[in-house]
Amino acid sequence: MHDYGLSWIDNEKLYNVTKDTLVSSFKKQKEEFDPYNNKNVIDPVSAVFHMFVLGLDFEEWESYERLRQVGKTLQNAIGNWHQKVLGLAKNWEDKGTKGVYDLESKTKLTGFEPKPENPKIVIAEVKNKFNTIKGDTQHNYHEKLREQIGSRGKDATAYLIQIVPKNKERYNKPWVPPNSKENIYIRHIDGHSAYDLLFSHPGALKELYDALPNILSDIVSELDPKDFNISRSDIEKLSKLFASTY
């Protein structure tokens, strides 16, 4: 059994959902990279620009492009990881990647705006960054959430969880994208506040962040046994990075 000192979440389930998230990126990193025969079509014009702007020769560009593709796979997986982790909160359910929305409370809950004293069913869409949803798509998401809470009657509210906020701002307020009417039951919330709220544990996201190096070290050791240790200096820099975002 794994124990990362996080009292507010099942540590073993956390390990498993993190491992599930990491496996595809880890396999991608191990794949042989052939720029001439790659299932992700290479943009040759982009290659020229990157080589000249970054001062790379062709072999260096190959290494850069390989890491970029792995990074893109990993970045796409991180949003799903947050969804899975938040789905581990008590009385919450992860609806998977095929659902109309990402999370739903199993029962009516208090503590959620508006009128937090009133129990309500809560649904949520999870996005990794504040600008993941762009343009007209925002209105479509807003309409989708409006339809979902409308089908549940007056005791329902919907949240768009934006893990990484635009600024170091904590917010939980109505979400009104362009061409949409304000509905106080359709809200957006930053990641730090969302973790606090769903897990009923102030500072949950920071504690999770601090535990991540140990979790990932255990997973990497299992997938590819080798000596890998993150330095104390790196830990301090990562902590500073978190503080600069939240």
Number of C-alpha atoms within 10 A of each C-alpha: 6 13 14 18 11 13 10 13 19 16 17 13 15 22 21 14 17 22 20 15 20 20 16 14 20 17 11 17 17 9 11 9 17 10 15 8 9 10 9 8 9 13 9 10 8 9 16 15 12 16 17 11 8 11 11 17 12 12 10 13 18 17 12 15 17 18 15 12 16 18 15 11 17 19 14 13 20 16 17 20 21 20 26 25 19 22 21 20 19 15 14 19 18 19 17 14 11 7 9 13 20 22 23 19 19 13 12 14 19 14 14 21 20 17 11 11 11 14 15 23 20 24 23 22 18 25 22 23 16 19 13 13 15 10 11 11 13 19 18 15 17 25 14 14 24 16 11 17 19 14 10 13 11 11 15 22 25 28 25 26 26 25 23 20 20 13 11 12 14 14 16 18 16 19 21 17 17 12 11 13 12 13 14 14 24 24 23 22 25 26 25 23 22 25 24 15 17 20 20 14 15 14 14 22 20 17 14 18 14 16 15 15 15 15 21 15 15 16 19 18 12 11 14 9 10 9 8 10 9 10 9 9 9 10 13 10 12 15 14 11 11 13 11 10 13 19
